[in-house]
Amino acid sequence: MAEFNYTPQDILQQQFKTKMRGYDPEEVDEYLDNIIRDYETYQKEIIDLQEENDYLKAQVDKLAKQAAPVRQAEVPKSATVTNFDILKRLSNLEREVFGKKIQEEVQIAPKPSAPVFEEPPLDDEATRLR
């Protein structure tokens, strides 16, 4: 990293000597020259960091593009399983396992006969209401 002449605190606390007509111009010029060098150093450091940042972003994009086909090849669309697929498989499995048991029980147990409902005989008054 670059070496700087002044810290922000140094600049803030700088005191110039006064002469009869104000500050010593040579001292002020020297101080401002050093500040200008600091700003040039800051500017160069910023440009270097921006170039490095751009380079690294380009590398990340390049690696992401290389990795994208690998990810697609790893998990084909047909291999993805949804909740619906799981429920469908579970239903088929239950039908296969428990369906046979239910069919066996139905064949073994006799069918209960349903009671036959007979209407009571109608009297004369009920026939008139119809």
C-alpha positions in Angstrom: 0.0 0.0 0.0 1.2 3.6 -0.7 2.7 5.7 2.0 1.0 9.1 2.7 2.6 12.3 3.9 -0.3 13.5 6.0 -3.2 12.0 7.9 -6.5 13.8 8.1 -5.6 14.8 11.7 -2.3 16.3 10.5 -4.1 18.5 7.9 -6.7 19.6 10.5 -4.1 20.6 13.1 -1.7 22.4 10.7 -0.7 25.9 12.0 1.1 28.3 9.6 3.5 30.9 10.9 2.4 34.5 10.3 4.6 37.3 9.0 4.0 40.9 8.7 1.7 40.5 5.7 0.2 37.0 6.5 1.4 33.4 6.3 4.8 32.5 4.9 4.1 31.7 1.2 6.9 29.2 0.9 5.6 27.1 3.9 2.1 27.2 2.5 3.2 26.2 -1.0 5.3 23.3 0.4 2.4 22.1 2.5 0.0 22.3 -0.4 2.5 20.4 -2.7 2.5 17.6 -0.2 -1.3 17.5 0.0 -1.4 17.4 -3.8 1.0 14.4 -3.8 -1.3 12.7 -1.2 -4.3 13.2 -3.5 -2.4 11.9 -6.5 -1.5 8.8 -4.4 -5.1 8.4 -3.3 -6.2 8.7 -6.9 -3.7 6.1 -8.1 -4.7 3.7 -5.3 -8.4 4.1 -6.2 -7.7 3.4 -9.9 -5.6 0.3 -9.0 -8.4 -1.1 -6.7 -11.1 -0.4 -9.4 -9.0 -2.3 -12.0 -8.5 -5.2 -9.6 -12.2 -5.2 -8.8 -13.2 -5.3 -12.5 -10.7 -8.1 -13.1 -12.1 -10.2 -10.2 -15.7 -9.6 -11.3 -14.7 -10.8 -14.8 -13.1 -13.9 -13.3 -16.3 -14.6 -11.2 -18.5 -14.3 -14.3 -16.2 -16.6 -16.3 -16.2 -19.3 -13.6 -20.0 -19.0 -13.2 -20.5 -19.6 -16.9 -18.2 -22.6 -16.7 -20.0 -24.0 -13.7 -23.5 -23.5 -15.2 -23.5 -26.4 -17.7 -22.1 -28.7 -15.0 -25.0 -27.9 -12.6 -27.5 -28.6 -15.4 -25.8 -31.9 -16.2 -25.8 -33.0 -12.6 -29.5 -32.7 -12.1 -31.5 -33.5 -15.3 -35.1 -32.3 -15.3 -36.5 -35.8 -15.4 -34.7 -36.5 -12.1 -36.3 -33.7 -10.2 -39.0 -35.0 -7.8 -42.0 -32.9 -6.8 -44.4 -33.5 -4.0 -47.0 -34.6 -6.5 -44.6 -37.4 -7.8 -44.0 -38.6 -4.2 -47.7 -38.7 -3.4 -48.4 -40.6 -6.7 -45.8 -43.1 -5.9 -47.0 -43.5 -2.3 -50.6 -44.0 -3.6 -49.4 -46.7 -6.0 -47.5 -48.4 -3.3 -50.4 -48.4 -0.9 -52.7 -49.7 -3.6 -50.2 -52.5 -4.3 -49.7 -53.5 -0.6 -53.1 -52.8 0.9 -55.2 -53.4 -2.2 -54.4 -57.1 -2.1 -55.4 -57.4 1.6 -58.7 -55.6 1.0 -59.5 -57.8 -2.0 -58.7 -60.9 0.1 -61.0 -59.7 3.0 -63.8 -59.0 0.6 -63.6 -62.5 -1.0 -63.4 -64.2 2.4 -66.2 -62.3 4.2 -69.7 -62.8 2.9 -71.5 -59.7 1.6 -74.0 -58.4 4.1 -77.4 -58.5 2.7 -79.1 -55.1 2.5 -82.4 -54.9 4.3 -85.3 -54.6 1.9 -87.5 -51.6 2.7 -91.1 -52.3 2.2 -93.8 -49.6 2.3 -96.5 -50.1 4.7 -99.9 -50.6 3.2 -101.8 -47.4 2.6 -105.2 -46.7 4.0 -107.9 -44.9 2.3 -107.0 -41.5 3.7 -103.3 -41.7 2.6 -104.4 -42.7 -0.9 -106.6 -39.6 -1.2 -103.7 -37.3 -0.3 -101.6 -38.6 -3.1 
